[in-house]
Amino acid sequence: MSVLDADYWNNRYLNGQAGWDLGEISTPLKAYINQLQKKDFAILIPGAGNAHEAVYLLENGFKNVTVIDFAQKALDNLRLKLTSFDSQHFHLIQDDFFNHHGEYDLMMEQTFFCAIDPFRRTDYVKHAHQLLAKDGKIVGLMFNKIFPFEGPPFGGSKEEYEQLFQAHFKIELMEEAHNSVLPRQGSELFVKLIKK
Ligand SMILES: C[S@@+](CC[C@H](N)C(=O)[O-])C[C@H]1O[C@@H](n2cnc3c(N)ncnc32)[C@H](O)[C@@H]1O
């Protein structure tokens, strides 16, 4: 398997091999953001890539949006897209998610969990837990399928994720998304996981 380091991901962007990128925010996350009231929530988007969620949040008046990705090209692309927004409202961090420290109310999951080596999943859970404030939550999408090839993306099942998260998070919601984009219909879970 390839080493899934910053060079690997950066080269995927440089070579136009970013097939995961929907080109816009996913419909489930858009619907979720639309009903959020607190515009000053500290929101983290890890492994954000072209970060369509960040653009959508800023367009909709959110004031504390942090994006982390270790691929330089992704952040370069994003910087150009954010020139019209108040720079006090967003933070772009080029770093490894697992090295990042901070305190957030909400972490948005969109095709990041499935991009990391499965052996790091427990680290993801523990690190997300550390990064969240009291009552903080992970909200987003996780694949509910096993891919017939070596990842990324790496899939999984609801049962596996319940086992993985339950020690550190209350599973408020983990159900098949009802409003997925067409190519992902029936293959992803919408999750709301509250920090214990
Ligand atoms: C499959 S892409 C998804 C990008 C974006 N969320 C989307 O849905 O278009 C995974 C992203 O995670 C980033 N990534 C992978 N491992 C990372 C890590 N340990 N720290 C920071 N970024 C990471 C990659 O550079 C890539 O941009």
PDBQT file of the ligand as one rigid body, heavy atoms in Angstrom, charges set to zero:
ROOT
HETATM    1  C1  LIG A 201     -10.033  11.942   0.367  1.00  0.00    +0.000 C 
HETATM    2  S1  LIG A 201      -9.426  13.535   0.645  1.00  0.00    +0.000 S 
HETATM    3  C2  LIG A 201     -10.881  14.400   1.145  1.00  0.00    +0.000 C 
HETATM    4  C3  LIG A 201     -10.805  15.893   1.017  1.00  0.00    +0.000 C 
HETATM    5  C4  LIG A 201     -12.103  16.634   1.329  1.00  0.00    +0.000 C 
HETATM    6  N1  LIG A 201     -12.543  16.391   2.673  1.00  0.00    +0.000 N 
HETATM    7  C5  LIG A 201     -13.181  16.265   0.346  1.00  0.00    +0.000 C 
HETATM    8  O1  LIG A 201     -14.125  15.559   0.720  1.00  0.00    +0.000 OA
HETATM    9  O2  LIG A 201     -13.054  16.690  -0.817  1.00  0.00    +0.000 OA
HETATM   10  C6  LIG A 201      -8.536  13.370   2.141  1.00  0.00    +0.000 C 
HETATM   11  C7  LIG A 201      -7.811  14.629   2.537  1.00  0.00    +0.000 C 
HETATM   12  O3  LIG A 201      -7.233  14.433   3.816  1.00  0.00    +0.000 OA
HETATM   13  C8  LIG A 201      -5.919  14.964   3.811  1.00  0.00    +0.000 C 
HETATM   14  N2  LIG A 201      -5.193  14.206   4.823  1.00  0.00    +0.000 N 
HETATM   15  C9  LIG A 201      -5.001  12.877   4.869  1.00  0.00    +0.000 A 
HETATM   16  N3  LIG A 201      -4.364  12.532   5.997  1.00  0.00    +0.000 NA
HETATM   17  C10 LIG A 201      -4.136  13.684   6.682  1.00  0.00    +0.000 A 
HETATM   18  C11 LIG A 201      -3.540  13.981   7.929  1.00  0.00    +0.000 A 
HETATM   19  N4  LIG A 201      -3.025  13.025   8.707  1.00  0.00    +0.000 N 
HETATM   20  N5  LIG A 201      -3.493  15.267   8.334  1.00  0.00    +0.000 NA
HETATM   21  C12 LIG A 201      -4.014  16.256   7.557  1.00  0.00    +0.000 A 
HETATM   22  N6  LIG A 201      -4.592  16.028   6.365  1.00  0.00    +0.000 NA
HETATM   23  C13 LIG A 201      -4.664  14.753   5.942  1.00  0.00    +0.000 A 
HETATM   24  C14 LIG A 201      -5.430  14.788   2.400  1.00  0.00    +0.000 C 
HETATM   25  O4  LIG A 201      -4.406  15.673   2.064  1.00  0.00    +0.000 OA
HETATM   26  C15 LIG A 201      -6.707  15.033   1.599  1.00  0.00    +0.000 C 
HETATM   27  O5  LIG A 201      -6.848  16.395   1.287  1.00  0.00    +0.000 OA
ENDROOT
TORSDOF 0
